[in-house]
């Protein structure tokens, strides 16, 4: 066995059964509602959850941009919607976050913190609840 330890991540999927039921019953109509909900509220749910987990270096000098943890998620992240999904990534000025999130260790910095993944996991229940509420209101009306 190598010196690397594997890490296990989990997401509470209790609301996913409700989503699957809607998908089975309403198919593409449900997919359109899910896509719209994630497009409208995905970044607003995931961005703050990730921002709470961001490391701060404490470095300061003239002309330095605000640290990602203090800049506000709207300036740090951008969302790209897709069918039943949303991809959250950093804006170009904050691409350096790759190194503490997924990059290797250096002498002074600790990599592999996975704050993007953990933030998305933390936002999942809120997103699922919002999607289910929107699906219920749409399909109870019609």
Buried (B, 14 or more C-beta within 10 A) or exposed (E): EEEEEEEEEEEEEEBEEBBEEBBEEBEEBBBBBBBBBBBBBBBBBBBBBBBEBBBEEEEEEEEEEEBBBEBEBEBBBBBEBEEBEBEBBBBEEBEEBEBBBBBEEEEEEEBEBBBBBBBBBBBBBBBBEBBBEBBEEBBEEE
